[in-house]
């Protein structure tokens, strides 16, 4: 189930969001996110959904392989932000839900992923850090030279020399900043070209990338945004289109289109995001194009579940399941509806079916199953809930919310040390290290020294940013 719904933002703001999205893409700074600490801990508004995560991973898999990144364990994180943007940090690729719902075809998102893969494969983050160190040195030297000139001006009563010294200091900082931005623009061009190479290697078109840049260019023109091309970290959209257009149109795959089944999954993803995060009007706009499509009927079932009659939602979901009986996410929706009408055992059966059908083996579905089993409330179902919740965090260890449910289940079983340790894990992956250590110490007091759970608690207690947990 898609998490963190947000109210609809009016259509009158859509253009400004697009323009802001472009500005974000232009001015985005490097973010240092630990490779072992959850994105939740970085105050990133993360969205979790098994269906969307699986689809974006399917988009990325062949691109990562072409980029030589298939075995690098790159995580894909969905960000609850309506601007069209994506960025990388460490071994994480962040994609905004705004990009997913705006892109009309999978190829547009695949182009974005290919570009970000170019940054990862090119080692651009480390190179940028090195460049920042060099620029910092330039700025320091300029400041020292300026200070020296000001001292000389003061000792000779020469105001002109002192003023020149201030100019040297200020100019040095400006020069260092422009040097960094020029370097970043060069890396962006390199990543664009790498993206085309990856798309060609996977038999896919680069037209989606051109469409994305054209969208940014249109947004800037309509918004009347004035941008100094020397004070931005990305080339202007028109420049990027000019740089890539020949390469894209020379490709033997320029006219390649996305497979119909993939396009259908993409349409279903867009309408799902709209239903949970933008509201009924946004869903209606997407349904208008093809109201009888599977995606539209999926959106209608989602809307009925969220805003309408649960019984009607069940009927609509049953029709979807009849059409695609092996679709795990239709079963997940059925489980969500059944939980809403307080039928936890039936919901558990639906979630179990969803998990058994899920080729991505998402831990999220197992956590939903565990929650439903907890709601059943029998000793046997509680025991099964603990098993499924542990299976869920085993597949998705950074899911801080799952640890909260696991702690509750252990607490209801009377296993307080396990509940305290699960609570500590949840706080740790949520970035609340103070409480993580408190609950880890509480767990240790009731555990046998040296046993695996005691050792894990000790790892949390010993955690520092320079001593990352695995």
Secondary structure, DSSP 8 states (H G I E B T S, - for coil): ---S------GGGHHHHHHHHHHHHHH-------TTS-GGGGT--EE--HHHHHHHHHHHHHHHHHTT-TTS--EEEEE---SS-EEEETTEEEEEHHHHHH-SSHHHHHHHHHHHHHHHHTTHHHHHHHHHHHHHHHHHHHHHHHHHHHHHHHHTT-HHHHHHHHHHHHHHHHHHHHHHHHHHHHHHHHHHHHHHHHHHHTT--SHHHHHHHHHHHHHHHHHT----TTS-SS--HHHHHHHHHHHHHHSTTTT----HHHHHHHHHHHHHHHHHHT-HHHHHHHHHT-TTSHHHHHHHHHHHHHHS-HHHHHHHHHHHHHH-TT-HHHHHHHHHHHHHTT-HHHHHHHHHHHHHH-TT--HHHHHHHHHHHHHH--HHHHHHHHHHHHHHHHH-TT-HHHHHHHHHHHHHHT-HHHHHHHHHHHHHHTT-HHHHHHHHHHHHHTS-TTSHHHHHHHHHHH-BTTB---
